[in-house]
Amino acid sequence: MSNLLKSKRFVVRQSLIGKNTNVEVAFKSGKTITYSHDKAYEIMKDGLEAMNCWLKYKSYTATNNIPKVLRETDAVISSETTEVEVETTENVDITSEETVEVAF
C-alpha cells in the first residue's frame, strides 16, 4: 500500500525516494493531480541531478503545474479540474466613446 501526501505544489524530495508515496497536488487553478513520487523521480532523475535546488536542498518544487516531462506519463495517476470562482468587484459598461482605466 502506498502513502498519500497532500500538497499545494508539485514536489520531488530525496527523502521520499523509495517510500512508495503518491502525492496529491491541489493547484490554485483548480487542477488536482495525483502522481507517483518514485516514478516522477525516475523520469526526472537526470535533470534533477543537474539543478542547483536539488544539489543544495535535495528537493524540487513547481507551484503552478507538474513539469511537462511528466504530463503524459504513467507517473500521473489521476488528473481532474474543478472550476475556480473568480471574484469581480463591479460591472463596467463601456461605449466606444468612453475611456476607462481598470486596475487589476
C-alpha positions in Angstrom: 0.0 0.0 0.0 1.3 3.5 -0.8 1.3 6.6 1.4 -0.6 9.7 0.2 0.9 13.1 0.7 -1.3 16.1 0.1 0.3 19.3 -1.2 -0.4 22.7 -2.7 2.6 22.3 -5.1 4.4 19.7 -7.2 7.3 18.3 -5.2 10.1 15.7 -5.6 12.2 15.2 -2.5 15.2 12.9 -1.9 13.7 11.9 1.5 10.6 10.4 -0.3 12.5 8.3 -2.8 11.7 4.6 -2.4 8.9 5.2 0.1 6.1 4.3 -2.3 4.5 7.7 -1.9 1.7 9.2 -4.1 1.4 12.9 -4.0 -2.0 14.7 -4.5 -1.5 18.3 -5.5 -4.3 20.9 -5.5 -3.1 23.8 -7.6 -4.6 27.3 -7.3 -6.0 26.9 -10.8 -8.4 24.2 -9.6 -6.5 21.4 -11.1 -5.8 18.4 -8.9 -3.2 15.9 -9.9 -2.1 12.7 -8.1 1.3 11.3 -9.1 3.7 8.6 -8.1 6.7 10.3 -6.5 9.0 7.4 -7.3 8.0 7.3 -11.0 8.3 11.1 -11.2 11.8 10.9 -9.7 12.9 8.2 -12.1 11.7 10.2 -15.1 13.2 13.5 -13.9 16.4 12.0 -12.3 19.0 13.2 -14.8 17.5 16.7 -14.9 17.2 17.0 -11.2 20.8 16.0 -10.5 21.9 18.9 -12.7 19.8 21.5 -10.8 21.1 23.7 -8.0 18.0 23.3 -5.9 18.5 19.5 -5.9 22.1 19.8 -5.1 21.6 22.3 -2.3 18.1 21.3 -0.8 17.6 17.8 -2.2 14.2 19.0 -3.4 12.4 20.4 -6.4 9.1 22.1 -6.4 6.7 23.7 -9.0 3.8 25.9 -8.0 1.5 26.1 -11.0 1.6 22.7 -12.7 3.6 19.5 -12.9 6.6 19.5 -15.2 5.8 18.9 -18.9 8.1 15.9 -19.0 5.6 14.1 -16.6 2.3 15.2 -18.0 1.7 12.3 -20.4 3.4 9.5 -18.4 2.4 6.7 -16.1 3.7 8.8 -13.2 0.4 10.7 -13.3 -2.2 8.5 -11.6 -5.2 11.0 -11.9 -5.9 14.5 -13.1 -9.1 16.5 -12.6 -10.1 20.1 -12.9 -12.7 21.9 -10.8 -13.9 25.4 -11.7 -12.3 28.2 -9.7 -14.6 31.1 -8.9 -13.2 34.5 -9.9 -14.4 37.4 -7.8 -15.3 40.6 -9.6 -16.0 43.9 -7.9 -18.3 45.6 -10.4 -19.6 45.6 -13.9 -18.4 48.3 -16.2 -20.4 49.4 -19.3 -18.0 50.9 -21.9 -19.2 52.5 -25.1 -16.8 53.3 -27.9 -16.5 57.0 -26.9 -15.5 56.3 -23.3 -12.1 55.6 -21.9 -12.0 53.7 -18.6 -8.9 52.7 -16.6 -9.2 49.4 -14.8 -6.7 48.3 -12.3 -6.1 44.7 -11.6 
